[in-house]
Amino acid sequence: MILLVAYGNELRQDDGAGLLLAQMLERRWQAAGCRVRRIAVQQLTPELAPDIAGSDVSAVVFVDSRISAQLTGEAVDVTPLQAPVGSSPCLGHHLQPEALLSIAEQLYARPASAPAWLVTVPGVAFGYGDTISETAQVAIRAALDASDSALHALLGHQAIARSCQ
């Protein structure tokens, strides 16, 4: 199963772009026959570690937005993740995806070889509101529709493909 962990705030404009993209990814992957579970939260916390370490999870995809300096032209980015080796993650209020992977490995024996990625949507507006900027919308559409996008390459990864049989 693919675990989609989307985080952001729908009431802070583009901060909700990752949440929107995760919904779209879930629908597309399910339509392709993939087993997918989506979790939507405002921020990453240690309480997500048991979900990430689940025995049926073959891949974890974190989805978030990122601040972009450009008003147009930035793409959705897909970055492979690994838990830091030999580190003790901070158990603070907000975590980075790599620290959460480390917690899942140390506390719940999640296999270090299990793949994980961070997918980020470029955003330019982070004020109060529930609308997503044209910049983020264009990036999401391009990532989902272009056959050469990083998201389409991600779908071809063997851990993702195993969930889509």
Rosetta constraint file for C-alpha pairs under 8 A:
AtomPair CA 1 CA 34 HARMONIC 7.41 0.50
AtomPair CA 1 CA 35 HARMONIC 4.82 0.50
AtomPair CA 1 CA 36 HARMONIC 5.46 0.50
AtomPair CA 1 CA 37 HARMONIC 7.18 0.50
AtomPair CA 1 CA 56 HARMONIC 5.80 0.50
AtomPair CA 1 CA 57 HARMONIC 4.81 0.50
AtomPair CA 1 CA 58 HARMONIC 5.40 0.50
AtomPair CA 1 CA 59 HARMONIC 6.89 0.50
AtomPair CA 1 CA 160 HARMONIC 7.95 0.50
AtomPair CA 1 CA 163 HARMONIC 5.07 0.50
AtomPair CA 2 CA 34 HARMONIC 7.69 0.50
AtomPair CA 2 CA 35 HARMONIC 6.21 0.50
AtomPair CA 2 CA 36 HARMONIC 4.72 0.50
AtomPair CA 2 CA 37 HARMONIC 6.33 0.50
AtomPair CA 2 CA 57 HARMONIC 5.98 0.50
AtomPair CA 2 CA 58 HARMONIC 6.01 0.50
AtomPair CA 2 CA 59 HARMONIC 5.06 0.50
AtomPair CA 2 CA 60 HARMONIC 5.91 0.50
AtomPair CA 2 CA 61 HARMONIC 7.28 0.50
AtomPair CA 2 CA 160 HARMONIC 6.57 0.50
AtomPair CA 2 CA 163 HARMONIC 6.42 0.50
AtomPair CA 3 CA 36 HARMONIC 5.95 0.50
AtomPair CA 3 CA 37 HARMONIC 5.04 0.50
AtomPair CA 3 CA 38 HARMONIC 6.01 0.50
AtomPair CA 3 CA 39 HARMONIC 7.66 0.50
AtomPair CA 3 CA 52 HARMONIC 7.20 0.50
AtomPair CA 3 CA 57 HARMONIC 6.33 0.50
AtomPair CA 3 CA 58 HARMONIC 7.91 0.50
AtomPair CA 3 CA 59 HARMONIC 6.26 0.50
AtomPair CA 3 CA 60 HARMONIC 4.76 0.50
AtomPair CA 3 CA 61 HARMONIC 6.14 0.50
AtomPair CA 4 CA 22 HARMONIC 6.77 0.50
AtomPair CA 4 CA 26 HARMONIC 7.67 0.50
AtomPair CA 4 CA 36 HARMONIC 7.17 0.50
AtomPair CA 4 CA 37 HARMONIC 6.04 0.50
AtomPair CA 4 CA 38 HARMONIC 4.54 0.50
AtomPair CA 4 CA 39 HARMONIC 6.14 0.50
AtomPair CA 4 CA 60 HARMONIC 6.03 0.50
AtomPair CA 4 CA 61 HARMONIC 4.86 0.50
AtomPair CA 4 CA 62 HARMONIC 5.88 0.50
AtomPair CA 4 CA 63 HARMONIC 7.13 0.50
AtomPair CA 5 CA 22 HARMONIC 7.84 0.50
AtomPair CA 5 CA 38 HARMONIC 5.96 0.50
AtomPair CA 5 CA 39 HARMONIC 4.94 0.50
AtomPair CA 5 CA 40 HARMONIC 6.10 0.50
AtomPair CA 5 CA 41 HARMONIC 7.69 0.50
AtomPair CA 5 CA 60 HARMONIC 7.34 0.50
AtomPair CA 5 CA 61 HARMONIC 6.15 0.50
AtomPair CA 5 CA 62 HARMONIC 4.68 0.50
AtomPair CA 5 CA 63 HARMONIC 6.12 0.50
AtomPair CA 6 CA 18 HARMONIC 6.13 0.50
AtomPair CA 6 CA 19 HARMONIC 5.25 0.50
AtomPair CA 6 CA 22 HARMONIC 6.02 0.50
AtomPair CA 6 CA 38 HARMONIC 7.25 0.50
AtomPair CA 6 CA 39 HARMONIC 6.10 0.50
AtomPair CA 6 CA 40 HARMONIC 4.77 0.50
AtomPair CA 6 CA 41 HARMONIC 6.34 0.50
AtomPair CA 6 CA 62 HARMONIC 5.75 0.50
AtomPair CA 6 CA 63 HARMONIC 4.58 0.50
AtomPair CA 6 CA 64 HARMONIC 6.06 0.50
AtomPair CA 7 CA 16 HARMONIC 7.73 0.50
AtomPair CA 7 CA 18 HARMONIC 6.57 0.50
AtomPair CA 7 CA 19 HARMONIC 6.09 0.50
AtomPair CA 7 CA 40 HARMONIC 5.69 0.50
AtomPair CA 7 CA 41 HARMONIC 4.81 0.50
AtomPair CA 7 CA 42 HARMONIC 5.00 0.50
AtomPair CA 7 CA 43 HARMONIC 5.45 0.50
AtomPair CA 7 CA 44 HARMONIC 6.97 0.50
AtomPair CA 7 CA 62 HARMONIC 7.76 0.50
AtomPair CA 7 CA 63 HARMONIC 6.43 0.50
AtomPair CA 7 CA 64 HARMONIC 5.53 0.50
AtomPair CA 8 CA 15 HARMONIC 5.17 0.50
AtomPair CA 8 CA 16 HARMONIC 5.13 0.50
AtomPair CA 8 CA 17 HARMONIC 7.67 0.50
AtomPair CA 8 CA 18 HARMONIC 6.64 0.50
AtomPair CA 8 CA 19 HARMONIC 6.40 0.50
AtomPair CA 8 CA 41 HARMONIC 6.60 0.50
AtomPair CA 8 CA 42 HARMONIC 4.60 0.50
AtomPair CA 8 CA 43 HARMONIC 6.31 0.50
AtomPair CA 8 CA 64 HARMONIC 6.35 0.50
AtomPair CA 8 CA 65 HARMONIC 7.32 0.50
AtomPair CA 9 CA 13 HARMONIC 7.76 0.50
AtomPair CA 9 CA 15 HARMONIC 5.35 0.50
AtomPair CA 9 CA 16 HARMONIC 4.95 0.50
AtomPair CA 9 CA 42 HARMONIC 5.45 0.50
AtomPair CA 10 CA 14 HARMONIC 7.81 0.50
AtomPair CA 10 CA 15 HARMONIC 6.45 0.50
AtomPair CA 10 CA 16 HARMONIC 4.15 0.50
AtomPair CA 10 CA 17 HARMONIC 7.71 0.50
AtomPair CA 10 CA 19 HARMONIC 7.48 0.50
AtomPair CA 10 CA 129 HARMONIC 7.89 0.50
AtomPair CA 10 CA 130 HARMONIC 5.85 0.50
AtomPair CA 11 CA 15 HARMONIC 7.80 0.50
AtomPair CA 11 CA 16 HARMONIC 7.07 0.50
AtomPair CA 11 CA 128 HARMONIC 5.90 0.50
AtomPair CA 11 CA 129 HARMONIC 5.07 0.50
AtomPair CA 11 CA 130 HARMONIC 4.78 0.50
AtomPair CA 12 CA 16 HARMONIC 6.58 0.50
AtomPair CA 12 CA 125 HARMONIC 8.00 0.50
AtomPair CA 12 CA 126 HARMONIC 5.18 0.50
AtomPair CA 12 CA 127 HARMONIC 5.27 0.50
AtomPair CA 12 CA 128 HARMONIC 4.66 0.50
AtomPair CA 12 CA 129 HARMONIC 5.40 0.50
AtomPair CA 12 CA 130 HARMONIC 6.37 0.50
AtomPair CA 13 CA 17 HARMONIC 7.54 0.50
AtomPair CA 13 CA 125 HARMONIC 5.99 0.50
AtomPair CA 13 CA 126 HARMONIC 5.15 0.50
AtomPair CA 13 CA 127 HARMONIC 6.06 0.50
AtomPair CA 13 CA 128 HARMONIC 6.28 0.50
AtomPair CA 13 CA 129 HARMONIC 5.16 0.50
AtomPair CA 13 CA 130 HARMONIC 5.12 0.50
AtomPair CA 13 CA 131 HARMONIC 5.16 0.50
AtomPair CA 13 CA 132 HARMONIC 5.05 0.50
AtomPair CA 13 CA 133 HARMONIC 7.17 0.50
AtomPair CA 14 CA 65 HARMONIC 6.85 0.50
AtomPair CA 14 CA 123 HARMONIC 5.18 0.50
AtomPair CA 14 CA 124 HARMONIC 6.80 0.50
AtomPair CA 14 CA 125 HARMONIC 5.55 0.50
AtomPair CA 14 CA 126 HARMONIC 5.50 0.50
AtomPair CA 14 CA 131 HARMONIC 7.39 0.50
AtomPair CA 14 CA 132 HARMONIC 4.99 0.50
AtomPair CA 14 CA 133 HARMONIC 6.33 0.50
AtomPair CA 14 CA 136 HARMONIC 6.81 0.50
AtomPair CA 15 CA 64 HARMONIC 7.55 0.50
AtomPair CA 15 CA 65 HARMONIC 5.68 0.50
AtomPair CA 15 CA 66 HARMONIC 7.73 0.50
AtomPair CA 15 CA 123 HARMONIC 7.26 0.50
AtomPair CA 15 CA 126 HARMONIC 6.04 0.50
AtomPair CA 16 CA 20 HARMONIC 6.45 0.50
AtomPair CA 16 CA 64 HARMONIC 7.89 0.50
AtomPair CA 16 CA 65 HARMONIC 7.22 0.50
AtomPair CA 16 CA 130 HARMONIC 7.88 0.50
AtomPair CA 16 CA 132 HARMONIC 7.33 0.50
AtomPair CA 17 CA 21 HARMONIC 6.18 0.50
AtomPair CA 17 CA 64 HARMONIC 7.09 0.50
AtomPair CA 17 CA 65 HARMONIC 5.88 0.50
AtomPair CA 17 CA 121 HARMONIC 6.48 0.50
AtomPair CA 17 CA 123 HARMONIC 7.59 0.50
AtomPair CA 17 CA 132 HARMONIC 6.50 0.50
AtomPair CA 17 CA 136 HARMONIC 6.66 0.50
AtomPair CA 17 CA 137 HARMONIC 7.92 0.50
AtomPair CA 18 CA 22 HARMONIC 6.07 0.50
AtomPair CA 18 CA 63 HARMONIC 5.15 0.50
AtomPair CA 18 CA 64 HARMONIC 4.13 0.50
AtomPair CA 18 CA 65 HARMONIC 5.10 0.50
AtomPair CA 18 CA 120 HARMONIC 6.68 0.50
AtomPair CA 18 CA 121 HARMONIC 6.12 0.50
AtomPair CA 19 CA 23 HARMONIC 6.43 0.50
AtomPair CA 19 CA 40 HARMONIC 6.69 0.50
AtomPair CA 19 CA 63 HARMONIC 7.01 0.50
AtomPair CA 19 CA 64 HARMONIC 6.94 0.50
AtomPair CA 20 CA 24 HARMONIC 6.43 0.50
AtomPair CA 21 CA 25 HARMONIC 6.06 0.50
AtomPair CA 21 CA 63 HARMONIC 7.46 0.50
AtomPair CA 21 CA 140 HARMONIC 6.57 0.50
AtomPair CA 22 CA 26 HARMONIC 6.00 0.50
AtomPair CA 22 CA 38 HARMONIC 7.34 0.50
AtomPair CA 22 CA 63 HARMONIC 6.29 0.50
AtomPair CA 23 CA 27 HARMONIC 6.34 0.50
AtomPair CA 23 CA 38 HARMONIC 7.66 0.50
AtomPair CA 24 CA 28 HARMONIC 6.19 0.50
AtomPair CA 25 CA 29 HARMONIC 5.90 0.50
AtomPair CA 26 CA 30 HARMONIC 5.97 0.50
AtomPair CA 26 CA 36 HARMONIC 6.35 0.50
AtomPair CA 26 CA 37 HARMONIC 7.54 0.50
AtomPair CA 26 CA 38 HARMONIC 6.87 0.50
AtomPair CA 27 CA 31 HARMONIC 6.07 0.50
AtomPair CA 28 CA 32 HARMONIC 6.31 0.50
AtomPair CA 29 CA 33 HARMONIC 6.48 0.50
AtomPair CA 29 CA 34 HARMONIC 5.19 0.50
AtomPair CA 29 CA 35 HARMONIC 7.63 0.50
AtomPair CA 29 CA 36 HARMONIC 7.14 0.50
AtomPair CA 29 CA 164 HARMONIC 7.64 0.50
AtomPair CA 30 CA 34 HARMONIC 4.84 0.50
AtomPair CA 30 CA 35 HARMONIC 6.35 0.50
AtomPair CA 30 CA 36 HARMONIC 6.55 0.50
AtomPair CA 32 CA 164 HARMONIC 6.74 0.50
AtomPair CA 33 CA 164 HARMONIC 5.11 0.50
AtomPair CA 33 CA 165 HARMONIC 6.30 0.50
AtomPair CA 34 CA 161 HARMONIC 7.81 0.50
AtomPair CA 34 CA 163 HARMONIC 5.12 0.50
AtomPair CA 34 CA 164 HARMONIC 3.63 0.50
AtomPair CA 34 CA 165 HARMONIC 6.59 0.50
AtomPair CA 35 CA 163 HARMONIC 5.39 0.50
AtomPair CA 35 CA 164 HARMONIC 6.27 0.50
AtomPair CA 36 CA 163 HARMONIC 7.75 0.50
AtomPair CA 43 CA 94 HARMONIC 6.28 0.50
AtomPair CA 43 CA 95 HARMONIC 7.67 0.50
AtomPair CA 44 CA 48 HARMONIC 7.20 0.50
AtomPair CA 44 CA 94 HARMONIC 5.67 0.50
AtomPair CA 44 CA 95 HARMONIC 5.35 0.50
AtomPair CA 44 CA 96 HARMONIC 6.98 0.50
AtomPair CA 44 CA 97 HARMONIC 7.32 0.50
AtomPair CA 44 CA 100 HARMONIC 7.62 0.50
AtomPair CA 45 CA 92 HARMONIC 7.76 0.50
AtomPair CA 45 CA 93 HARMONIC 6.27 0.50
AtomPair CA 45 CA 94 HARMONIC 5.66 0.50
AtomPair CA 45 CA 95 HARMONIC 5.90 0.50
AtomPair CA 45 CA 100 HARMONIC 7.48 0.50
AtomPair CA 46 CA 91 HARMONIC 6.67 0.50
AtomPair CA 46 CA 95 HARMONIC 7.60 0.50
AtomPair CA 46 CA 100 HARMONIC 6.43 0.50
AtomPair CA 46 CA 103 HARMONIC 7.22 0.50
AtomPair CA 48 CA 52 HARMONIC 6.40 0.50
AtomPair CA 48 CA 100 HARMONIC 7.59 0.50
AtomPair CA 49 CA 53 HARMONIC 6.14 0.50
AtomPair CA 49 CA 100 HARMONIC 6.24 0.50
AtomPair CA 49 CA 101 HARMONIC 7.19 0.50
AtomPair CA 49 CA 103 HARMONIC 6.27 0.50
AtomPair CA 49 CA 104 HARMONIC 4.64 0.50
AtomPair CA 49 CA 108 HARMONIC 7.60 0.50
AtomPair CA 50 CA 54 HARMONIC 6.13 0.50
AtomPair CA 50 CA 104 HARMONIC 6.47 0.50
AtomPair CA 50 CA 108 HARMONIC 6.62 0.50
AtomPair CA 52 CA 57 HARMONIC 6.95 0.50
AtomPair CA 52 CA 60 HARMONIC 6.90 0.50
AtomPair CA 52 CA 101 HARMONIC 7.39 0.50
AtomPair CA 52 CA 104 HARMONIC 6.40 0.50
AtomPair CA 52 CA 110 HARMONIC 7.60 0.50
AtomPair CA 53 CA 57 HARMONIC 6.97 0.50
AtomPair CA 53 CA 104 HARMONIC 5.44 0.50
AtomPair CA 53 CA 105 HARMONIC 7.16 0.50
AtomPair CA 53 CA 108 HARMONIC 6.01 0.50
AtomPair CA 53 CA 109 HARMONIC 6.99 0.50
AtomPair CA 53 CA 110 HARMONIC 4.64 0.50
AtomPair CA 53 CA 111 HARMONIC 7.92 0.50
AtomPair CA 54 CA 110 HARMONIC 7.52 0.50
AtomPair CA 58 CA 114 HARMONIC 6.53 0.50
AtomPair CA 58 CA 115 HARMONIC 7.48 0.50
AtomPair CA 58 CA 159 HARMONIC 5.85 0.50
AtomPair CA 58 CA 160 HARMONIC 7.24 0.50
AtomPair CA 58 CA 162 HARMONIC 7.75 0.50
AtomPair CA 58 CA 163 HARMONIC 7.19 0.50
AtomPair CA 59 CA 114 HARMONIC 6.25 0.50
AtomPair CA 59 CA 115 HARMONIC 5.27 0.50
AtomPair CA 59 CA 116 HARMONIC 5.68 0.50
AtomPair CA 59 CA 159 HARMONIC 5.96 0.50
AtomPair CA 59 CA 160 HARMONIC 6.39 0.50
AtomPair CA 60 CA 115 HARMONIC 6.61 0.50
AtomPair CA 60 CA 116 HARMONIC 4.59 0.50
AtomPair CA 60 CA 117 HARMONIC 6.48 0.50
AtomPair CA 61 CA 116 HARMONIC 5.64 0.50
AtomPair CA 61 CA 117 HARMONIC 4.93 0.50
AtomPair CA 61 CA 118 HARMONIC 5.97 0.50
AtomPair CA 61 CA 119 HARMONIC 6.99 0.50
AtomPair CA 62 CA 97 HARMONIC 7.18 0.50
AtomPair CA 62 CA 116 HARMONIC 7.62 0.50
AtomPair CA 62 CA 117 HARMONIC 6.09 0.50
AtomPair CA 62 CA 118 HARMONIC 4.72 0.50
AtomPair CA 62 CA 119 HARMONIC 6.00 0.50
AtomPair CA 63 CA 118 HARMONIC 5.93 0.50
AtomPair CA 63 CA 119 HARMONIC 4.74 0.50
AtomPair CA 63 CA 120 HARMONIC 5.81 0.50
AtomPair CA 63 CA 121 HARMONIC 7.98 0.50
AtomPair CA 64 CA 118 HARMONIC 7.58 0.50
AtomPair CA 64 CA 119 HARMONIC 6.36 0.50
AtomPair CA 64 CA 120 HARMONIC 4.86 0.50
AtomPair CA 64 CA 121 HARMONIC 6.41 0.50
AtomPair CA 65 CA 120 HARMONIC 4.85 0.50
AtomPair CA 65 CA 121 HARMONIC 4.45 0.50
AtomPair CA 65 CA 122 HARMONIC 5.85 0.50
AtomPair CA 65 CA 123 HARMONIC 6.25 0.50
AtomPair CA 66 CA 120 HARMONIC 5.98 0.50
AtomPair CA 66 CA 121 HARMONIC 5.92 0.50
AtomPair CA 66 CA 122 HARMONIC 5.10 0.50
AtomPair CA 66 CA 123 HARMONIC 5.73 0.50
AtomPair CA 67 CA 122 HARMONIC 5.96 0.50
AtomPair CA 67 CA 123 HARMONIC 5.09 0.50
AtomPair CA 67 CA 124 HARMONIC 6.02 0.50
AtomPair CA 68 CA 74 HARMONIC 7.65 0.50
AtomPair CA 68 CA 122 HARMONIC 5.29 0.50
AtomPair CA 68 CA 123 HARMONIC 5.38 0.50
AtomPair CA 68 CA 124 HARMONIC 5.59 0.50
AtomPair CA 69 CA 124 HARMONIC 7.05 0.50
AtomPair CA 70 CA 74 HARMONIC 7.01 0.50
AtomPair CA 70 CA 124 HARMONIC 7.50 0.50
AtomPair CA 71 CA 124 HARMONIC 6.59 0.50
AtomPair CA 71 CA 135 HARMONIC 6.06 0.50
AtomPair CA 72 CA 135 HARMONIC 5.37 0.50
AtomPair CA 73 CA 135 HARMONIC 7.61 0.50
AtomPair CA 73 CA 139 HARMONIC 7.55 0.50
AtomPair CA 74 CA 122 HARMONIC 6.37 0.50
AtomPair CA 74 CA 135 HARMONIC 7.97 0.50
AtomPair CA 74 CA 139 HARMONIC 6.73 0.50
AtomPair CA 75 CA 121 HARMONIC 7.16 0.50
AtomPair CA 75 CA 122 HARMONIC 6.83 0.50
AtomPair CA 75 CA 139 HARMONIC 5.25 0.50
AtomPair CA 75 CA 140 HARMONIC 7.96 0.50
AtomPair CA 75 CA 142 HARMONIC 7.65 0.50
AtomPair CA 75 CA 143 HARMONIC 7.13 0.50
AtomPair CA 76 CA 119 HARMONIC 6.85 0.50
AtomPair CA 76 CA 120 HARMONIC 5.61 0.50
AtomPair CA 76 CA 121 HARMONIC 4.74 0.50
AtomPair CA 76 CA 122 HARMONIC 6.42 0.50
AtomPair CA 76 CA 139 HARMONIC 5.82 0.50
AtomPair CA 76 CA 140 HARMONIC 6.68 0.50
AtomPair CA 76 CA 143 HARMONIC 6.12 0.50
AtomPair CA 76 CA 150 HARMONIC 7.56 0.50
AtomPair CA 77 CA 118 HARMONIC 7.87 0.50
AtomPair CA 77 CA 119 HARMONIC 5.53 0.50
AtomPair CA 77 CA 120 HARMONIC 5.22 0.50
AtomPair CA 77 CA 121 HARMONIC 6.70 0.50
AtomPair CA 77 CA 150 HARMONIC 6.94 0.50
AtomPair CA 78 CA 117 HARMONIC 6.54 0.50
AtomPair CA 78 CA 118 HARMONIC 5.73 0.50
AtomPair CA 78 CA 119 HARMONIC 4.51 0.50
AtomPair CA 78 CA 120 HARMONIC 6.67 0.50
AtomPair CA 78 CA 150 HARMONIC 6.05 0.50
AtomPair CA 78 CA 151 HARMONIC 6.98 0.50
AtomPair CA 78 CA 154 HARMONIC 7.88 0.50
AtomPair CA 79 CA 117 HARMONIC 5.40 0.50
AtomPair CA 79 CA 118 HARMONIC 5.13 0.50
AtomPair CA 79 CA 119 HARMONIC 6.45 0.50
AtomPair CA 80 CA 115 HARMONIC 7.55 0.50
AtomPair CA 80 CA 116 HARMONIC 6.02 0.50
AtomPair CA 80 CA 117 HARMONIC 4.33 0.50
AtomPair CA 80 CA 118 HARMONIC 6.40 0.50
AtomPair CA 81 CA 97 HARMONIC 7.81 0.50
AtomPair CA 81 CA 98 HARMONIC 6.40 0.50
AtomPair CA 81 CA 115 HARMONIC 7.30 0.50
AtomPair CA 81 CA 116 HARMONIC 5.27 0.50
AtomPair CA 81 CA 117 HARMONIC 5.09 0.50
AtomPair CA 81 CA 118 HARMONIC 6.68 0.50
AtomPair CA 82 CA 98 HARMONIC 5.99 0.50
AtomPair CA 82 CA 101 HARMONIC 7.24 0.50
AtomPair CA 82 CA 112 HARMONIC 7.65 0.50
AtomPair CA 82 CA 115 HARMONIC 7.63 0.50
AtomPair CA 82 CA 116 HARMONIC 6.95 0.50
AtomPair CA 83 CA 98 HARMONIC 4.74 0.50
AtomPair CA 83 CA 99 HARMONIC 6.30 0.50
AtomPair CA 83 CA 100 HARMONIC 7.77 0.50
AtomPair CA 83 CA 101 HARMONIC 5.24 0.50
AtomPair CA 83 CA 102 HARMONIC 4.74 0.50
AtomPair CA 83 CA 112 HARMONIC 7.35 0.50
AtomPair CA 84 CA 98 HARMONIC 6.68 0.50
AtomPair CA 84 CA 99 HARMONIC 7.24 0.50
AtomPair CA 84 CA 102 HARMONIC 6.54 0.50
AtomPair CA 87 CA 102 HARMONIC 7.88 0.50
AtomPair CA 88 CA 102 HARMONIC 7.75 0.50
AtomPair CA 89 CA 99 HARMONIC 5.36 0.50
AtomPair CA 89 CA 100 HARMONIC 7.73 0.50
AtomPair CA 89 CA 102 HARMONIC 6.66 0.50
AtomPair CA 89 CA 103 HARMONIC 6.63 0.50
AtomPair CA 90 CA 95 HARMONIC 7.69 0.50
AtomPair CA 90 CA 99 HARMONIC 7.41 0.50
AtomPair CA 91 CA 95 HARMONIC 7.58 0.50
AtomPair CA 95 CA 99 HARMONIC 6.19 0.50
AtomPair CA 95 CA 100 HARMONIC 6.48 0.50
AtomPair CA 96 CA 100 HARMONIC 6.50 0.50
AtomPair CA 97 CA 101 HARMONIC 6.28 0.50
AtomPair CA 97 CA 118 HARMONIC 7.57 0.50
AtomPair CA 98 CA 102 HARMONIC 6.28 0.50
AtomPair CA 99 CA 103 HARMONIC 6.28 0.50
AtomPair CA 100 CA 104 HARMONIC 6.24 0.50
AtomPair CA 101 CA 105 HARMONIC 6.20 0.50
AtomPair CA 102 CA 106 HARMONIC 6.07 0.50
AtomPair CA 103 CA 107 HARMONIC 5.78 0.50
AtomPair CA 103 CA 108 HARMONIC 7.64 0.50
AtomPair CA 104 CA 108 HARMONIC 5.19 0.50
AtomPair CA 104 CA 109 HARMONIC 6.58 0.50
AtomPair CA 104 CA 110 HARMONIC 5.57 0.50
AtomPair CA 105 CA 109 HARMONIC 4.61 0.50
AtomPair CA 105 CA 110 HARMONIC 4.29 0.50
AtomPair CA 105 CA 111 HARMONIC 6.36 0.50
AtomPair CA 105 CA 112 HARMONIC 6.49 0.50
AtomPair CA 106 CA 110 HARMONIC 7.53 0.50
AtomPair CA 110 CA 114 HARMONIC 7.55 0.50
AtomPair CA 115 CA 159 HARMONIC 7.14 0.50
AtomPair CA 121 CA 136 HARMONIC 6.31 0.50
AtomPair CA 121 CA 139 HARMONIC 6.86 0.50
AtomPair CA 121 CA 140 HARMONIC 6.98 0.50
AtomPair CA 122 CA 135 HARMONIC 7.17 0.50
AtomPair CA 122 CA 136 HARMONIC 5.63 0.50
AtomPair CA 122 CA 139 HARMONIC 7.11 0.50
AtomPair CA 123 CA 133 HARMONIC 7.15 0.50
AtomPair CA 123 CA 135 HARMONIC 6.57 0.50
AtomPair CA 123 CA 136 HARMONIC 5.38 0.50
AtomPair CA 124 CA 133 HARMONIC 6.98 0.50
AtomPair CA 124 CA 135 HARMONIC 7.05 0.50
AtomPair CA 124 CA 136 HARMONIC 7.65 0.50
AtomPair CA 125 CA 132 HARMONIC 7.65 0.50
AtomPair CA 125 CA 133 HARMONIC 6.41 0.50
AtomPair CA 132 CA 136 HARMONIC 6.49 0.50
AtomPair CA 132 CA 137 HARMONIC 6.69 0.50
AtomPair CA 133 CA 137 HARMONIC 6.29 0.50
AtomPair CA 134 CA 138 HARMONIC 5.93 0.50
AtomPair CA 135 CA 139 HARMONIC 6.30 0.50
AtomPair CA 136 CA 140 HARMONIC 6.17 0.50
AtomPair CA 137 CA 141 HARMONIC 6.20 0.50
AtomPair CA 138 CA 142 HARMONIC 6.08 0.50
AtomPair CA 139 CA 143 HARMONIC 6.08 0.50
AtomPair CA 140 CA 144 HARMONIC 6.22 0.50
AtomPair CA 141 CA 145 HARMONIC 5.90 0.50
AtomPair CA 142 CA 146 HARMONIC 5.50 0.50
AtomPair CA 142 CA 149 HARMONIC 7.48 0.50
AtomPair CA 143 CA 149 HARMONIC 5.35 0.50
AtomPair CA 143 CA 150 HARMONIC 7.00 0.50
AtomPair CA 143 CA 151 HARMONIC 6.10 0.50
AtomPair CA 143 CA 152 HARMONIC 7.74 0.50
AtomPair CA 144 CA 149 HARMONIC 7.44 0.50
AtomPair CA 144 CA 151 HARMONIC 6.89 0.50
AtomPair CA 144 CA 152 HARMONIC 7.45 0.50
AtomPair CA 145 CA 149 HARMONIC 7.89 0.50
AtomPair CA 146 CA 152 HARMONIC 7.78 0.50
AtomPair CA 147 CA 152 HARMONIC 6.13 0.50
AtomPair CA 148 CA 152 HARMONIC 6.51 0.50
AtomPair CA 148 CA 153 HARMONIC 7.15 0.50
AtomPair CA 149 CA 153 HARMONIC 6.54 0.50
AtomPair CA 150 CA 154 HARMONIC 6.13 0.50
AtomPair CA 151 CA 155 HARMONIC 6.39 0.50
AtomPair CA 152 CA 156 HARMONIC 6.72 0.50
AtomPair CA 153 CA 157 HARMONIC 6.87 0.50
AtomPair CA 154 CA 160 HARMONIC 7.36 0.50
AtomPair CA 155 CA 160 HARMONIC 5.78 0.50
AtomPair CA 155 CA 161 HARMONIC 6.49 0.50
AtomPair CA 156 CA 160 HARMONIC 6.76 0.50
AtomPair CA 156 CA 161 HARMONIC 6.03 0.50
AtomPair CA 157 CA 161 HARMONIC 6.06 0.50
AtomPair CA 158 CA 162 HARMONIC 6.01 0.50
AtomPair CA 159 CA 163 HARMONIC 6.94 0.50
AtomPair CA 160 CA 164 HARMONIC 6.82 0.50
AtomPair CA 161 CA 165 HARMONIC 7.07 0.50
